[in-house]
Each structure stands twice: as structure tokens, then as C-alpha cells.
Amino acid sequence: MTALFPQETFLPARVLFKKGGLSDLAKETAEFGARGIIVHGTSLEKNGLKEKLAEDFRKAGLAAAFFCRPQGEPTLDEISAVIAKGRSLKIEWIIGVGGGSVLDLAKAAAGLFYAKERPVFYQEGGALEGPGIPFIAVPTTAGSGSEASPNSVIIHPEKKVKLSIRHKDFLARKVILDPDLLKGLPFSVMCHSGMDAWVQAYESFISKNATWFSENFALKTIQLISRHLVPALNTGRDEDLAGLMLGSFFSGLAFSHSRLGVIHGLAHPLGVLYNAPHGLICSLCFAPSIKLNLEAMGNQRYAIMSQAVGMDLLQKVHELQKTLKIISPFKGKPLIEKEKIISETLASGSTAANPKLITREDVEYLLREIF
């Protein structure tokens, strides 16, 4: 029987869901102090929002420095760079305005701001001594759910793997969900991000750590993403963008309390080795994972998810992949470092939460399906 409630909840302190909510960011930040850093990606400079934020913060009497990071996964060196810049400026808060990688970087830098050891110490399991400085999350994509979670996924420089730094004090003090920020996203970014949120919700819903609490957020995400992703990509209506933004947030609330599954256990090493979009890898593993987990998840869970998407779940996944033209970039490529991929997948905390006990043969099956 599924437990009603997790032993501990991890929830952002305050969430603002508002069209045009970015305009409130400076006002909402003021209570945390007068100086801070805004971590962002390159798109913020291209779309003119950086200048808008700079002006908003000047008018509010706040000193906001900016830290721009390139595309790709965040690194330990970037965390150290943000912290060093922040300490030199005597900042009091850190804001992340961007996709999951930007939020993970900003979150980790805020959480480790007063840490005595280098970031790698905490990534390898070292205990965090105390809280950092306030972190404010403003997602500009709908998929990672990082704005709702207490962990940051960072690349380990020597091991060349993605590992999480996780602590309750990493949670955002405020989250601003502004659907307008999804307007103008490249098709591939919105598509892969949306599929990532859907897969996160699916894995959370069937996780052996699932509770009534996490299941409800996961199921709502499954419904929202399946309903709004294609229309959002086709027309960009406000209603559909809002559905995606909420779906991403709910997926983060779900997996923060249940963990994920073998898809994410495999997606991390594949993403590092092939530099492939995380959401794309998750999409490709979606249908094979359903088949793999069908017996373990049980007919009832499958039926509930099918009801949420309005048709047979597996059929819906295939339909959406066809509509979105999701094609494997791995087909025809050699499978490199197979043993490393398999061992890292089997050792993953995500894989450990999978309802079916995953074997080497199961990982090989998933690899055959996408290569």
C-alpha cells in the first residue's frame, strides 16, 4: 500500500505564478538584502531581458551583478567562480534566471556560499555545515523542475559523471513562474524540456518511493504535459504555456519526494559521453521503459496514467514522439564505453528507485532500443 506522506517534505518557501511575473523580481528580492548576483544563460542577453532586469534592480535601489554561463551542464568550477565573485561583492542573495542548468548552478552557489570545503567535497557526500544565502528561482524553460527541488546536478570533473549535491537548504526562498518567459523558445528546447518533465512525472509516479503526496503532483504533470505540449509548440497560446510551466514545477515537487527511475539513471552517463540533450535521451527511453516496468508498476498504475492522458499511455507516447519528430541521434553510431554506461546506470540513485529491480540485461535492452 502506498504511504500517504513522505517522512520529510521539501518545498520552496514562496511561489508566485503570474503572467509577466518577471517584472516583480526586483521587488520580491528586496527583503533579502541590497546586493546579489543574477546567474543567467546567453539567451537573456540575446532577448533583451538582461537590460530590463538591470534597470528594474537599479530603480529598486538594488545592486545586481550578472554571471553568464554558456550552454551545457554546470560544473564545480562554475560554482566556485560564482561564490568567489559573490564573496568579493559581499552579496546577500543569488538569483537564477534560466533553464535547469542555470538554476542548478545558482542554487548550488547559494547553498554552498559559506561552505568551508570545495564544492567537490559536498558532491562526494560531505556534510554541509549550515545554510547559505537566499536563492530565488526564475525558470525560463519548462522541464527540469529544478525550481522546486533541493538538489543540483553537476558534472564531476575527474569522474566525468553527473552527480547531485542535495540539501534541504538548497530550496528556493522564492520561485517566480512566469509563462511569458517560455515565449520564443526554440522548438527543440521546448520539446525536449517538456518531454523531460513528462518522463520525470512518469518515473516519480511509478517509483517504489512514491507516496500519495508525490503521486498527485506526478499525475497532474502527466495530464498537463500531454495536454499542452503540442499546442504550446504549435501556437504558443498563454493557456498552453501556463500548463507547461505548472507541469514542470509539479514534476519537480513530485520527484523531490520519490526520486526517479532507470531512464534518468541511464540519461546521465549518456548525456555526458555523447553531449546529447537530456530531455531527448529521456524521450527515447520512455516507451522502452514502460514495457520494461509494466509488470512491476501494475495494471492499476498504468490504467491511471492512461486515463490522465486520455488514451493508452504507450500509444500516447508513440503518438507524441511521431508528432514531435523525435528521432534518435544515436542510430548508426558506435556505442562507446558500454561498460561504464552500464555500471553508472546500475549504481545510480535514480535507478535504485525504479519499481523493477534493474539488471545489466535491462540496461542493455534500453541501449539496443535507442542505438
C-alpha positions in Angstrom: 0.0 0.0 0.0 1.3 3.4 -1.0 2.2 5.7 2.0 0.2 8.8 2.3 3.0 11.2 3.1 6.8 11.2 2.8 8.9 11.3 6.0 10.0 14.8 5.2 8.8 17.4 2.7 11.0 19.7 0.5 9.0 22.7 -0.6 10.1 26.2 -1.8 9.1 28.9 0.7 7.0 31.0 -1.6 5.8 30.6 -5.2 4.4 33.3 -7.5 2.6 32.0 -10.6 1.9 35.1 -12.7 2.0 36.1 -16.3 4.6 38.9 -16.5 5.9 38.0 -13.1 9.5 38.7 -14.1 8.6 42.4 -13.6 8.1 41.7 -9.9 11.6 40.1 -9.4 13.4 43.2 -8.0 10.6 44.0 -5.6 10.4 40.4 -4.5 14.2 40.3 -3.9 14.5 43.4 -1.8 13.7 41.7 1.5 16.8 39.6 1.2 19.3 42.5 1.0 20.7 45.1 -1.3 23.4 43.2 -3.2 23.3 40.0 -5.2 24.2 38.1 -8.3 21.8 37.1 -11.1 23.1 33.9 -12.8 21.7 33.5 -16.4 22.3 31.9 -19.8 23.2 33.5 -23.1 19.6 33.8 -24.2 18.9 36.5 -21.5 21.4 38.8 -23.3 20.0 38.0 -26.8 16.3 38.7 -25.9 17.0 41.9 -24.1 15.8 40.7 -20.7 19.2 41.3 -19.1 19.0 45.1 -19.7 15.4 45.1 -18.4 16.4 43.3 -15.2 19.4 45.6 -14.7 17.1 48.7 -15.0 14.5 47.1 -12.7 17.0 46.4 -10.0 18.6 49.9 -10.3 15.2 51.5 -9.9 14.6 49.3 -6.8 17.9 50.5 -5.3 19.5 47.1 -5.5 23.0 46.3 -6.7 22.7 43.3 -9.1 25.8 41.8 -10.7 25.4 39.3 -13.6 27.1 36.0 -14.2 26.5 34.5 -17.6 27.2 30.8 -18.2 27.5 29.0 -21.5 25.3 26.2 -22.7 25.9 22.7 -21.3 25.9 21.1 -17.9 27.1 23.2 -14.9 30.5 22.4 -13.4 32.1 22.5 -10.0 34.5 25.3 -11.2 31.5 27.4 -12.1 30.1 27.0 -8.6 33.4 28.2 -7.2 33.5 31.1 -9.7 30.0 32.4 -8.7 30.9 32.0 -5.0 34.2 33.9 -5.4 32.6 36.7 -7.3 29.8 36.9 -4.7 32.1 37.0 -1.7 34.2 39.8 -3.4 31.0 41.8 -3.8 29.7 40.9 -0.3 26.4 39.7 -1.8 23.3 38.7 0.2 21.3 36.6 -2.4 21.7 34.7 -5.7 19.0 34.5 -8.4 18.9 32.0 -11.2 17.1 33.1 -14.4 17.2 30.4 -17.0 16.8 26.7 -17.7 17.7 23.8 -15.4 21.4 24.1 -15.7 21.3 27.8 -14.8 19.1 27.1 -11.8 21.2 24.2 -10.6 24.3 26.4 -10.7 22.7 29.3 -8.9 21.1 27.0 -6.3 24.4 25.3 -5.6 26.4 28.5 -5.3 23.8 30.0 -2.9 23.6 26.8 -0.8 27.4 26.5 -0.6 28.2 30.2 -0.2 29.5 29.9 3.4 30.8 26.3 3.0 34.3 25.7 4.3 35.2 23.0 1.7 35.4 23.0 -2.0 32.2 22.0 -3.9 33.5 18.6 -4.8 33.6 17.6 -1.1 29.9 18.0 -0.9 29.2 16.4 -4.2 31.1 13.3 -2.9 28.8 13.1 0.1 30.4 15.5 2.6 28.1 17.0 5.2 27.1 20.7 4.7 27.8 22.7 7.8 24.9 25.2 7.6 22.7 27.3 5.3 24.0 29.5 2.6 22.3 32.7 1.3 18.8 33.0 -0.2 18.2 31.5 -3.6 15.5 32.8 -5.9 14.5 30.7 -9.0 13.0 32.0 -12.2 12.7 29.2 -14.8 12.7 30.2 -18.4 12.1 26.6 -19.7 9.5 24.1 -18.6 11.1 20.7 -18.0 13.8 20.3 -15.3 11.7 21.1 -12.3 14.9 22.4 -10.7 13.0 25.4 -9.3 11.1 23.0 -7.0 13.9 20.7 -5.9 16.6 20.7 -3.2 19.3 19.3 -5.4 21.7 20.4 -8.1 23.1 18.1 -10.8 26.7 19.0 -11.5 29.4 17.3 -13.7 32.3 15.9 -11.7 35.5 17.0 -13.5 37.6 13.9 -12.9 35.0 11.1 -12.9 33.2 12.7 -15.9 29.8 11.8 -14.4 26.7 13.8 -13.4 26.3 13.8 -9.6 23.9 15.6 -7.4 24.6 17.9 -4.4 21.5 17.7 -2.3 20.4 19.6 0.8 17.2 21.0 2.2 18.8 24.4 2.5 19.2 24.5 -1.3 15.5 25.0 -1.7 14.4 28.3 -3.3 13.2 31.0 -0.9 11.1 32.3 -3.8 10.1 30.9 -7.2 8.6 33.1 -9.9 6.7 31.1 -12.5 6.1 33.5 -15.5 4.7 31.6 -18.5 5.7 34.6 -20.7 9.3 33.5 -20.4 8.6 30.5 -22.5 7.6 32.6 -25.5 10.2 32.4 -28.2 11.9 29.3 -27.0 13.5 27.2 -29.8 11.3 24.3 -30.8 13.9 21.7 -29.8 14.3 23.3 -26.3 10.6 23.4 -25.5 10.1 19.9 -27.0 12.9 18.2 -25.1 12.2 20.1 -21.9 8.6 19.2 -21.9 9.3 15.6 -22.5 11.8 15.6 -19.6 9.0 16.9 -17.3 6.7 14.2 -18.6 9.3 11.4 -18.0 10.1 12.8 -14.6 6.4 12.6 -13.7 6.1 9.1 -15.1 9.1 7.8 -13.2 8.0 9.6 -10.0 4.5 8.1 -10.2 5.8 4.5 -10.6 8.7 4.9 -8.2 8.9 2.5 -5.3 9.4 5.5 -3.1 6.1 7.1 -4.3 3.6 8.4 -1.8 0.1 9.8 -2.2 1.7 13.2 -1.9 4.2 12.7 -4.8 1.7 10.7 -6.9 -0.7 13.6 -7.1 1.9 16.1 -8.3 3.2 13.5 -10.8 -0.2 12.6 -12.2 -1.2 16.2 -12.7 2.1 16.8 -14.5 1.4 13.8 -16.8 -2.0 15.3 -17.6 -0.7 18.9 -18.1 2.3 18.0 -20.4 0.3 15.5 -22.5 -2.4 18.1 -23.0 -0.4 21.3 -23.5 3.0 20.4 -25.1 2.0 20.1 -28.7 -0.4 23.1 -28.7 2.3 25.2 -27.0 4.8 24.3 -29.7 2.3 24.9 -32.5 0.6 28.1 -31.3 2.2 29.3 -28.1 -1.2 30.2 -26.5 -1.0 31.6 -23.0 -3.1 28.7 -21.6 -0.7 26.1 -23.0 2.5 27.9 -21.9 1.0 28.2 -18.4 0.2 24.5 -18.4 3.8 23.6 -19.3 5.2 25.9 -16.6 3.0 24.4 -13.9 3.7 20.9 -15.2 7.4 21.4 -14.9 7.1 22.8 -11.4 4.8 20.0 -10.2 7.2 17.4 -11.7 10.0 18.9 -9.5 7.8 18.6 -6.4 7.0 15.0 -7.3 10.5 13.7 -7.9 11.9 15.6 -4.9 9.8 13.3 -2.7 10.1 10.0 -4.7 13.3 10.0 -6.7 13.1 8.9 -10.4 14.0 5.7 -12.2 16.2 3.9 -14.7 15.6 6.4 -17.5 17.3 9.1 -15.5 19.9 6.6 -14.3 20.8 6.0 -17.9 20.3 9.5 -19.2 23.1 11.0 -17.1 26.0 8.9 -18.3 24.7 9.0 -21.9 24.4 12.8 -21.8 27.9 13.3 -20.6 29.5 10.8 -23.1 27.6 12.0 -26.1 26.8 15.6 -25.2 23.2 14.9 -26.1 20.2 16.9 -24.8 18.9 15.3 -21.5 15.3 15.6 -22.5 15.9 13.9 -25.8 17.5 10.9 -24.2 14.6 10.7 -21.7 12.2 10.8 -24.6 13.9 7.9 -26.5 13.9 5.8 -23.3 10.3 6.5 -22.4 8.5 3.7 -24.4 11.1 1.0 -23.8 11.0 1.8 -20.0 7.2 1.5 -20.0 7.5 -2.0 -21.5 10.3 -2.9 -19.1 8.4 -1.7 -16.0 4.9 -2.8 -17.0 4.6 -5.8 -14.7 6.3 -4.1 -11.8 4.2 -1.0 -11.9 1.0 -3.0 -12.1 -2.1 -2.6 -14.3 -3.8 -0.1 -12.0 -1.0 2.5 -12.2 -0.8 2.0 -15.9 -4.6 2.5 -16.2 -4.5 5.6 -14.1 -1.8 7.2 -16.3 -3.6 6.2 -19.4 -6.8 7.9 -18.1 -4.7 11.0 -17.4 -3.5 11.3 -21.0 -6.9 10.3 -22.4 -5.8 7.1 -24.2 -3.5 4.1 -23.8 -0.2 5.5 -22.3 2.2 3.7 -24.6 0.1 4.7 -27.6 0.2 8.3 -26.5 3.9 8.3 -26.1 4.4 6.9 -29.6 1.9 9.4 -31.0 3.6 12.3 -29.4 7.1 11.2 -30.5 5.8 10.9 -34.1 4.1 14.3 -33.9 7.2 16.0 -32.5 9.5 14.1 -34.9 11.7 12.8 -32.0 14.4 10.7 -33.7 17.4 9.0 -32.1 20.7 10.8 -32.8 22.4 7.6 -31.7 21.2 5.3 -34.6 24.2 4.2 -36.6 26.7 5.4 -34.1 29.0 3.1 -32.2 28.2 2.5 -28.5 31.3 3.8 -26.7 32.3 2.9 -23.1 29.4 0.5 -22.8 30.7 -1.0 -19.5 31.0 2.5 -18.0 27.4 3.4 -19.0 26.0 0.2 -17.6 27.9 0.4 -14.3 26.9 4.0 -13.7 23.3 3.3 -14.6 23.2 0.4 -12.1 24.9 2.5 -9.4 22.5 5.5 -9.8 20.2 6.6 -7.0 17.5 7.1 -9.7 17.8 3.5 -10.9 17.5 2.3 -7.2 14.0 3.9 -7.1 12.8 2.1 -10.2 9.9 -0.3 -9.4 11.6 -3.2 -11.2 15.0 -4.3 -9.9 17.2 -3.3 -12.9 19.8 -5.7 -14.1 22.6 -5.5 -16.6 20.4 -7.1 -19.2 17.7 -4.4 -18.7 20.2 -1.6 -19.4 21.5 -3.4 -22.5 17.9 -3.7 -23.7 17.4 0.1 -23.3 20.6 0.8 -25.1 19.6 -1.5 -28.0 16.3 0.3 -28.3 18.0 3.7 -28.8 21.2 2.8 -30.7 
